[in-house]
Amino acid sequence: MKLKQRVVVLVAVLLLLGLAKLLLLDGGEGSAASRRDLRAFRKMEAGLSLSRGARLTHTLQSPWEVAGQWVGPREVYPEETPELAAVLTALGTARVERADVGYKGTQLKALLVLDGGQKVVFKPKRYSRDHMVEGEPYAGYDRHNAEVAAFHLDRILGFRRAPLVVGRFVNLRTEIKPVATDQLLSTFLMQGNNSCFYGKCYYCRESEPACAEGENMEGSLTLWLPDVWPLQKHRHPWGRTYREGKLARWEYDESYCDAVKKMPPYDAGPRLLDVIDTAIFDYLIGNADRHHYESFQDDGGASMLILLDNAKRDVTVHQTHGLFWECSSG
């Protein structure tokens, strides 16, 4: 099932539940519990709605300072975020002050600095929305629109563990090249009338650049987390081997889950539950490539599992991948 279909189904279920509550209450007085449920649903709807073009109503703080103050050990942004729309608007419109090659990784990206000094990760469009990828579920390039969809799914599910993301068009000639580092500029080239770049990453090749339509390139911008919250990388206990013919232990050992529950940081605290939440999240977005994950450093296992790098969306031909492991936290 495609990502768009999965999200549509999820939203439809939520709306149908809300409609059912309305019909029940309209048909009678309804119980106190029903009225509480209706108020909770309406509050959720109001909290998820975003106003296009919203701006901060004060100038005491920049949008980046506002977003930075939201981050905590168990959430990237709080449940009540009246300024969220304004921060997303700033993310999608702020002037690019600097452009460089992306940080470490296997996929093409660029590191941009927006007006006010805010770092963001730019992932360029590589496929059309309906392009189908053949092969393994982790095959192909990252999909920029999967990052955007994953952020909003994170909001719908109430996890609040994904950094803020927006879709954005940038003009490579007027917005990026004038402020680009020499290292990034050296990867630009032309294919026909289209401006392209291939950046620097493990799989980046001059023969496989990302290309704009003319000079206008579509992509996603992910807000960089504050430097006061350094990240720590962990190998996912249910990661793949990525070696043909070699199974990971969880694929053949029925007692593997019990073994994981005895290992730190999964033997105490919320980390194992976060891994299970993330498995559901990845199933909904079609991500079968979470071989590592990040938490905040020196957290003693109390930090959330941060939902980074959600662009490996599975849109394969005639394939549906279920939840690929089972584990009880009890």
N, C-alpha and C positions, 0 to 999 in steps of 0.2 A: 504494500500500500504506500502511495506517495506521501511525502511529508505534508503537502497541502491537504490531502484527503484526511490524514490523521488529525491534523489540527482542526479542520472543519468538523469532523465527527465529534471531537472533544468539546468544541464550542457549542455544537448543536445539542449535545447531551446536557450541558450546563443550562442552555436556554430553555430546553424542554422541561428540565427540573423546575426552573423558575416559573415557566408558564403553568405547569401543573399546580404549583403552589397558589398562583393567582386564581386559577379556576376553582380550586378547592375553597379558597376564601370567599370568592365572589358567590359561590353557590350556597354559602351558609356563614354563620358567624365564625366558624373555625376555632380551633383550640388555641390556647395561649402559646403552646409549642409551635404551632403552625405560623402564628403571627411573628414569633421570634425568628423562625426560619426565613420568613419573607423579608423581614427587616435586614437579616444578615445577608440574604442574597442581593437585595438592592444596594446594600453597603458595598458588597464585592463588585457589583457592576459599576458603581460610581467610582470606586477606587481604581478600576482597570481602565476607565475611559481617559483619553488624552486629548487635549485641545491642540489642534494644529497651529503652529506659529506662536505658541505661548512664550511669554518673556517673564523674567524675574521682575517682581514688583518693587524691588529695592536694589540699591547699588552698594550696599555695605559689604557684600561678598560676591565673588565671581561665581558663575555656574560650577566651575571646577572645585572651588572651595566648598560649595554646598554639597556636591556629590561626594567629596572626600570625607566630609564629616558624617556621612551616612554609614560608612564601612565599619563593621564590627566583626567580632570573632565568628558570629553565626549568621551574618547577612551582609550583602553588598549594598542593599538599600532597604529602608524600613517599609513596613506595610502601609503606613500613612505617608505618602510622598506627594504633597500638593505641588511641589516644584519640579516634579519629574518631567512633565511636558516641556517646561522651560529649559531644563538641562539638555534634553534630547534635541530641542530646537537649536540650541547653541552648538551642540555636537555636529549637527547637520549643516550649519551655516557659517561657523567661525572661520576666519581667514587662516590659511596655512602659512606658518612662519618658517618652517624648515621641513625638508624631506630627506630621508636616508633609507638605506637598505634595511630590511627587517631584522629582528632579533633572531636568535637561533631557532632552527626548526627545519622541517622537510618541505614545507610548502611556501610558495611565493607570497610575500607580503611586503609592505613598506611601513616604516616608522615615521609618522608625521608629528609635528609639534604645531598645535593650534595657537591662535592669539591668546595670550595670557600664560603661555608656557605649558599647556596641557598636552601630554603625549597621548597619541592614539595609534591603533594598528589599522592599517588600510589593507583589506583583502580585495583584490580586483575580481571583476566578473570574468569567469572562464567558460561558462556554459550558458545556453539559453535556458529558460525556466523548465522546459519540457524535455531537455536533452537526456537521453538514456545512456547509462554507462554499463557496458558488459564486463563480466569478470567477477572477481571477488568483491564482497560488500565494502571493502576499504579501498577499492581501486579508484583511480581518477584523481582529479584536482579537488581542492576545497571549493565549496559553493558559498559565495558571499551571502546570498539570500538565506541560506540555512542558518547563518549566524544571527540574522535579524529575527527569523522565525523562532529560533531557540530562545532568544532573550524574552520574547513575549510569551512563549509557553512557560518559561520560568516564572513569569509574573502570574499567569493563570493558575499554575499549580501551587503558588504561594511559597515556592522554595526560596526565592530572592537570593540566589547564589551565583547568578551569571552577571558579569560586568555589563554595563549599559552599551547598547549597540543601535546604530541607525544605518539606513541605506543612504548613499550620497553619490552624486555625480561630481567629478572633478575634471577641470580642463587641464590636461597635461602641459600644454604650451604656456598658459598664462598663470596657472596656480602652482604647478609642481616644479617644472624645470627651472624657473628663476630662483627658487629657494632650495634646489636639490644639491646634495653633496656630490663631489666628483665621482665617488664610488657608485652612487645610484645613476648619475648621468651617463656613466660609461656603459650601462646596460640598456640604454634606449636605442631603438632602431625603428625603421619604417617598413611596413609591409603594405605595399600599394599606397593608398592615401591615409592609412591608419597608423597612428603613433602607438608604439608598443614598448614594453620593458620586460626584462626577465629577472632582474634583481639578483639577490644572492641567498641561496639556501641549499640544502642537501640535494634536492632534486631539480634545482633551477638550471635550465639549459638555454643557451642562445637560440636553439632550434625550437623552443617551446615557450615563446613569450606570451604575456597577456596583452591583448590589443584593444585599444579604444575604438569607438566609431568616429573616425576622424581624429579629433583631439579630445573628445568627451568620453571619459571612462566611468562606468558604473562600478560601485563597490560597496563594501561595508566599512564602517568605522567603529572600532571597539575602544571604549574609554579605558585608559591605562589605570590600574589600581594605584593608590597613593604609595609613595616610597616608604612611608612609615609602616606599611604592611608588607614586608618582604615575603616571598613565596618559597615554599619547600616542595620539591618534586618527589613523587612516590610512584613506584611501579604498581600498576593495578593488579590485585591478586587474581583477577579473572581475565587477564590480558592474553592475547594470542601469542604464539611463538613466531609467526610470520615466516616459518620455514616449511617448505613443502614436505608433507609426509611426517612432520613432527608435531605431536599433540602436546598441548599444555596439560599440566597435571589435572586441572579441573575438568578436562574433557574425558578422562577415563577413571579417575579415582572418586568413588562415591563418598568417601570419608573426607574429602578435601575441605568441605565447608567446616566440619568439626575442627580440623587442623587450623584453619584460618582463625576461628573464634578463640583460639588459645594464643595467638600471636599478637603482640602490640603492633599498631594501636587499636586492633580490632577486638581485643579481649576486654576492653572497658571503654566507657564513653560512647559518643554517638557515631563514631566513624563507620562502623559496619552498617548501621542504619542509613547513613549517607550514601554508602556504596549501593545499597539496595534501591534507594530513591533514584540514584543516578542511572541504574540499570533500566528503570521504568522510563525515565526521561530520555535516555538514549534510544529505547525502543520506539518511543513516540516520534522522535525526530529522525529515526533511521540511521543512527550512528553506531557502527560496529567496529570502531577504530580507537576506542579509548584505552590505549595500552599503558598510559601513565595518567596521573592526576596531580593536582596541586592543592596544598593547604597553606595556611599561614605558618611561618617558621616558629619553632620553639613553643608550640602550642600544647604539648603534652597529650595530643590526641583529641583536644577539645574543639579545635577549629573545624569549621565546615569543610566539606569537599567542594572546592570552587569549580563551577562549571565553565571552564575555559575551553577554547578551541572546539566549537560545536559545528564546524563547517563541513565535516566529512559525512554529508548526507548520502544515504543509500538510495539511489534511484536506478536500480538495475533492472534489466529486462526479465520479466516473468519470474521475479524472485521476491519472496517475503521471508524475512528473518525474525524469528520469535525471540523471546527472552532466552538467552543461551545458557543460563545457569540457574540453579536453584539453591537458596540458602535461607535458613531460618535464623533469626537473631536471638531466638529464645534459648 
